[in-house]
Amino acid sequence: MTFPSRRSTTFEEALEYIAAEPSIWIRSAAVRDDADCWRVHLMELASGDTPPSWEERFWEYPDVVFATFKLSGGETSKFLQERKLQFGNYVIDLPQMQTTVSWERRQSRSQAPYETLDWPVVEATLSTNSGVLNHPQGHQLSAGDAPSFVTFDAAAAAFFGFKLQQTGGQLIQGIMFRSQDLRGRIDTVRIGIEAIEVTVYGNKLDELEVEIAGDIPGPSEAIGVKGDEKTTTMNFILIDGLPSGAWVLLRKGSEWIDRRFLTNSYVRGTQVGVEVIVDAGTKLEVLVSSRERQYVEFKRQLPTDNQSKRKIMKTVSAFANGGGGSILLGVDDDRNLVGLDPKSVDQLRDQVTQMIGSWIEPWPPMDFEVLPVVDSEKVVLEIQVGSGSTLYACGQPGEVRTPYVRHHGVTEKASVTEIEAIIRSRTLQSPDLSIFGRG
């Protein structure tokens, strides 16, 4: 497939891209409305490769039906244009389609509203937001072979392969097209003290190159593969260590194919396939010496007054709403390693856990690591905040909570546009709007 060269196209142009695909893997959920008409509630179209958990199946309930099937691109394009889908004895109405379709590229194995895919994807929402259909109430039970679920949301999560959120709200109605880019992907990145090792896999590697990008230009090298080879490992020497703001880019000319942000590798679970192979002491040196403040915050000690607590909790919210980050307790604003008493670490962990539980909603992904200070008996406590899967807001109990984001190392209140972008990129569920306050 030739991928869209523009960020937006007409719906008719989007249909041309879909029609050119040999195969489309389709997952669909339809709901019967009060007028006894069947309407699509959720639909995922995937091309390029079979999604990991996809299989042909059919779940039938009194007021909802789930179906997976495979069609050609031409057949798929036709039913989208006609806004009618027929399978078995069902005729399903589709929602109104977008006049202008916006395309977005996602890196491989990144979190997405639907099932995580192994390949980079170019995706677009095809339908307009024509409102949310009422969910069927009560247990989803079937007299046939379909499994039973307590709610429609639970059934949809199991069928589509996405993680069921616990934040409330309803699943958004819509049709998503995801085209997997099989030319290449980054499988692993191993970061050492003096080198970065990058392993790539794909069908067109001979057309691509790998670049170590950052705040200053880094090395770039064309991928050398022979014959039908689909995987290779490349090594890049780091003369001055890991550069500030470093990331790995797989590209073809000016078109990026896949990427991994290396600064985020210090927050566990945020960048799949990235491994840091340095000891804890070296890791602390890298974190402290880095000029990159987007993902690192320094605190001499854990705050005790509410004003200082609010500041650090805003940063936790911003990290969880972005790419994750690390808060280092025991490092002052001038990057001096003042350290902490190792005997205080357990108590500090408990205090941080209680503070986050009180101030942040919902609970963000997080972990701790104790980093020894070289030539000292003291340590630094790293609070690792992961990139979350929903929207995270900050505020004291009883307050209207506010989401925050990170801008060039500064924590700021999220704008309405930023809030909408986080919700759109992370979850199919509408969050509780009561958390959008003025903080």
JOGI-V52121 format. One record per helix or strand of 2 or more residues. SS is the DSSP state (a for helix, b for strand). FROM is the first residue (numbers start at 0). LEN is the number of residues. Records with the same first field share a line. If there is no record, write none. Layout:
SS->FROM-LEN  FROM-LEN
//
This chain:
b->7-3  23-9  37-10  57-3  63-8  83-4  89-4  99-7  119-6  173-8  184-7  194-7  208-5  219-3  230-7  246-6  254-7  273-3  295-4  324-5  359-2  365-7  378-7  392-2  401-6  409-4
a->10-9  72-10  151-9  204-3  262-4  279-10  305-16  341-18  415-11  432-3
//
